[in-house]
Amino acid sequence: MDSKNILQSKTFWVNIIAVLAMLAQTQTGFIIEPEAQAAILSVINIILRFVTKSPVVWGSDSNSSSGSSGLNSLGACLLAVMLLVSCTSLNSNVYKYTEATKVTAEGIARIAINMHKAGTLDDKNYLKVKDTYERARKASDAAIFAMQAALEVGQDPRSSENYNLALDESVKLFTKLIDLAVDLKLIQGGGQ
């Protein structure tokens, strides 16, 4: 089977362009999630592998029966390293969790308001939901602010501890709000 130089490889150029595009997005913001982009790139690589007619040779090695060297895995290693490096600039998953939980809490608060207006939720329980929601919202805002401060300061243990305390309080209050909403049948629980 004929082999070709790496610079003649479609797969090589697709990967180079994809990695450069991902690196550019670390500065400008991701169009779609990096994990999805990596998955799409993997599928493209699989398709290109099936389409490719001749193997790519990075160098020659007399010990190899196919004439290719151990450098064949260099491209994959470089791609993996670049993907990992680009992931270091991503926002924390905790931030995404906090934002998603905040939206859920806002939904619970709206349901409680509507049920209270409709007369299906009494004053006592409405005030319980409202108070828990307000405290959870403030704790979430404090956690986000503490995270931003910790990121700006860097390795300061005090700012990191402040963030952890604020996050713990936020999670505790959101959990309490969700449990209260399930108990009052504002939302359905997913458990047993």
N, C-alpha and C positions, 0 to 999 in steps of 0.2 A: 504494500500500500504506500502511495506517495505521501510524503510529509511536507508541511509548509512552515515557513518562518512565522514566528509569533506576530509580527507586524502585519501579516496577511490574514490573520484570524478575525472573523466576524465576532466571535465570542469575546475575544480580547478587547476589541474596540467598544462593544456594547457595555462590557463591564467597566471600562475606563470612563466612558461617558456617564454611566449610571452612578459611579462612585463620585465623580466630580459634581454631578447634579445634587447628590445627597449632601456632599460637603457644603455646597453653596446654600442649600436649604437650612443648614445649621445656623447660618447668619441671617437669613431672610425669613425664616419660618417655613415649616413643612407644609406642602400642598396636601399630602395625605400622610398618615402615620408612618414613621420609619419602619416599623415592623411589617406593615403592609407592603411598603416599597421593597423591602428585602425579600418578602415572599414572592412578589411579582417578578423580581429579578431572578430568583431561583427557578421559577417556572420558565422564564425566557431562556435561562441557561440550559435547562433540560431539553427544551424544544430545539435550541441551537445544537445541542449535542447529538440529537437524532438526525438533524439535517446535515451536520458536518460530514464530509466524505473522507477527509484525510486528517490524520492526527497532527497536532501542533508540536513542534520540536523547539525547546528552549536552548538546547545544546546537544552535543553528542556524547554518548557513553558506550564504550566498547563492551562493557559488561551487560548491557541491556539488549535483549533479543529484538526489541522493536526499534532500537536506535535512539530512543529518547532517554533523557537523563532524569535524575532525581529533582531537577529544577521544575519539572512539570507541575508540581504542587505549589510552586512559588506564587503563581497568580491567585490561587484560592486563598493562600495564607495572607497575601497582601490585601485582598478584598475583605477577609474576615477582620483583620486588624483595623482597616479603615472604617468598617461598619461599627466596630466597638468604640473607636475613637469618636465617631460622630454621635454615638449614644451618650457620651459624657456631657454633651451640651443640652440634653433634653430636660424638660421640667420633671420634677419628681412625680411619681405615680400617686404619692400621698396627696399632692395638690389636686390632681384629677379626682381622686376619691372624695376629697373635701368639697370640691365644687359640685360633684354629682350628688353628694349627700345633702348639700345646701339646697339644691333644686328640689330634691325629694321632700325636705322639710318645708319648703315654701308651698309645695303642693298640699301637704298635710294641713298647713295653716289655712290655706284657701278652702279646703274641704270643711274644716272646722267652722270657719266664718259662714260659709253657705249653709251648713247644717244648723248652725245657731240661728241664722236668719229665718230658716224654714221651720224652726221650732223643734227639730229632731235631736238637738244637742242642748242640754240644760246649761244654765249660766256657770255653775260650779265647774263642770267638766270643760266647758269652753275656755274659762279663765285658766284652768290647768294647762290646756294645750297651748294657749296663747303665751303664758308665762314661760313654759318650757321651750317653746319655739324662739322667743325673744332671747332667752339666755343662750340657747344653742347657736343662734345666729351671731350673737356677740362673741361667743367663744370661737366660732369658726373664723370670723374676721380677725380675732386676735391671733389665731394659729397661722393664718395666711400672712399677717403682718410680721409675726415672729419668724416665720420661715424666710420671708424676704430680708429681714434684718440679719438673720443668720447667714444667708447667702452673701450679703454685702460685706459682712465682717470677716467671714472666712472661718478659721479654725478656733474661734473664741468659744470656750466651753460654756460660758454663762449664756450666750445667745442661743447656743444649741440646746441647753437645758430649758431655757424659756420656751423655745419652740416645742420641745417634747411635752412640757407641762400643759401648754395651751392646746396642743393636739389631743392629749389625753382627755382634757376637760371637754373639748369639742366632741370627741367620739363618744364620751360618756353621756353627754346631753343629747346628742343625736340618737343614740341607742334608746335612751329614756323616752324621747319623743316618739320614736317609731313603736316602741312597746306600748306606750299610752294610746297611740293611734290604733293599734291592733286591738287593745283591750276595749276601746270605745267603738270598735267596728267602723272606724273612719277608713281604714284600709284592711285588706286581707293579709293575714300572716302566711308566710311561705313554709313554716315548719309543720310539725306533726299536730 
